[in-house]
Amino acid sequence: MCLKILNNERHINKETFKDIFRDHWTDFKQKYRRYNTKYYEVIIKKMLNCGEALSGYSLYVCGNCGLSEKK
C-alpha cells in the first residue's frame, strides 16, 4: 500500500504523487486552462524529474564510516 499512517498522519509515497500528475496533468490543463502555461509546465517537469539520476543529485558521505546516500 502506498499510503502510510505515521503518528496519526497520512503520508503518500512521492512516486504515487508523481503518478497522479503523470496520469492526469494533461486533462487537468484542458479543464483549467489558466494552468496551461509554460510556467506550470516547467514546475511540473521539475517535480516529475526530481530524484532521477539524470536530473542530478547530491551525494552525502559519512566522514566516519564512508556510508553514502544520494538525495
Rosetta constraint file for C-alpha pairs under 8 A:
AtomPair CA 2 CA 12 HARMONIC 6.12 0.50
AtomPair CA 2 CA 13 HARMONIC 5.60 0.50
AtomPair CA 2 CA 16 HARMONIC 6.86 0.50
AtomPair CA 3 CA 10 HARMONIC 6.74 0.50
AtomPair CA 3 CA 11 HARMONIC 5.83 0.50
AtomPair CA 3 CA 12 HARMONIC 4.84 0.50
AtomPair CA 3 CA 13 HARMONIC 6.56 0.50
AtomPair CA 4 CA 10 HARMONIC 5.86 0.50
AtomPair CA 4 CA 11 HARMONIC 5.24 0.50
AtomPair CA 4 CA 12 HARMONIC 6.49 0.50
AtomPair CA 4 CA 13 HARMONIC 7.94 0.50
AtomPair CA 5 CA 9 HARMONIC 5.48 0.50
AtomPair CA 5 CA 10 HARMONIC 4.77 0.50
AtomPair CA 5 CA 11 HARMONIC 6.30 0.50
AtomPair CA 6 CA 10 HARMONIC 6.52 0.50
AtomPair CA 6 CA 11 HARMONIC 7.30 0.50
AtomPair CA 12 CA 16 HARMONIC 6.70 0.50
AtomPair CA 12 CA 17 HARMONIC 6.93 0.50
AtomPair CA 13 CA 17 HARMONIC 6.62 0.50
AtomPair CA 14 CA 18 HARMONIC 6.25 0.50
AtomPair CA 15 CA 19 HARMONIC 6.06 0.50
AtomPair CA 16 CA 20 HARMONIC 6.38 0.50
AtomPair CA 17 CA 21 HARMONIC 6.75 0.50
AtomPair CA 18 CA 22 HARMONIC 6.15 0.50
AtomPair CA 18 CA 47 HARMONIC 7.65 0.50
AtomPair CA 18 CA 48 HARMONIC 5.91 0.50
AtomPair CA 19 CA 23 HARMONIC 5.97 0.50
AtomPair CA 20 CA 24 HARMONIC 6.00 0.50
AtomPair CA 20 CA 25 HARMONIC 7.79 0.50
AtomPair CA 21 CA 25 HARMONIC 4.98 0.50
AtomPair CA 22 CA 48 HARMONIC 7.92 0.50
AtomPair CA 24 CA 28 HARMONIC 6.02 0.50
AtomPair CA 25 CA 29 HARMONIC 6.17 0.50
AtomPair CA 26 CA 30 HARMONIC 6.41 0.50
AtomPair CA 27 CA 31 HARMONIC 6.29 0.50
AtomPair CA 28 CA 32 HARMONIC 5.92 0.50
AtomPair CA 29 CA 33 HARMONIC 5.35 0.50
AtomPair CA 29 CA 34 HARMONIC 7.57 0.50
AtomPair CA 29 CA 35 HARMONIC 5.63 0.50
AtomPair CA 29 CA 36 HARMONIC 5.05 0.50
AtomPair CA 30 CA 36 HARMONIC 7.28 0.50
AtomPair CA 32 CA 36 HARMONIC 7.43 0.50
AtomPair CA 35 CA 40 HARMONIC 6.15 0.50
AtomPair CA 36 CA 40 HARMONIC 6.88 0.50
AtomPair CA 36 CA 41 HARMONIC 7.42 0.50
AtomPair CA 37 CA 41 HARMONIC 6.31 0.50
AtomPair CA 38 CA 42 HARMONIC 6.19 0.50
AtomPair CA 39 CA 43 HARMONIC 6.57 0.50
AtomPair CA 40 CA 44 HARMONIC 6.06 0.50
AtomPair CA 41 CA 45 HARMONIC 5.99 0.50
AtomPair CA 42 CA 46 HARMONIC 6.18 0.50
AtomPair CA 43 CA 47 HARMONIC 6.26 0.50
AtomPair CA 44 CA 48 HARMONIC 6.11 0.50
AtomPair CA 45 CA 49 HARMONIC 6.11 0.50
AtomPair CA 46 CA 50 HARMONIC 5.95 0.50
AtomPair CA 49 CA 55 HARMONIC 6.33 0.50
AtomPair CA 50 CA 55 HARMONIC 6.82 0.50
AtomPair CA 51 CA 55 HARMONIC 7.22 0.50
AtomPair CA 51 CA 56 HARMONIC 7.73 0.50
AtomPair CA 51 CA 57 HARMONIC 6.96 0.50
AtomPair CA 51 CA 71 HARMONIC 6.73 0.50
AtomPair CA 52 CA 56 HARMONIC 6.93 0.50
AtomPair CA 52 CA 57 HARMONIC 7.72 0.50
AtomPair CA 53 CA 57 HARMONIC 6.41 0.50
AtomPair CA 57 CA 70 HARMONIC 6.34 0.50
AtomPair CA 57 CA 71 HARMONIC 5.56 0.50
AtomPair CA 58 CA 70 HARMONIC 5.68 0.50
AtomPair CA 58 CA 71 HARMONIC 5.25 0.50
AtomPair CA 59 CA 68 HARMONIC 6.71 0.50
AtomPair CA 59 CA 69 HARMONIC 5.76 0.50
AtomPair CA 59 CA 70 HARMONIC 4.60 0.50
AtomPair CA 59 CA 71 HARMONIC 6.45 0.50
AtomPair CA 60 CA 68 HARMONIC 5.41 0.50
AtomPair CA 60 CA 69 HARMONIC 5.21 0.50
AtomPair CA 60 CA 70 HARMONIC 6.32 0.50
AtomPair CA 60 CA 71 HARMONIC 7.72 0.50
AtomPair CA 61 CA 66 HARMONIC 5.74 0.50
AtomPair CA 61 CA 67 HARMONIC 5.66 0.50
AtomPair CA 61 CA 68 HARMONIC 4.24 0.50
AtomPair CA 61 CA 69 HARMONIC 6.58 0.50
AtomPair CA 62 CA 66 HARMONIC 4.84 0.50
AtomPair CA 62 CA 67 HARMONIC 5.33 0.50
AtomPair CA 62 CA 68 HARMONIC 6.34 0.50
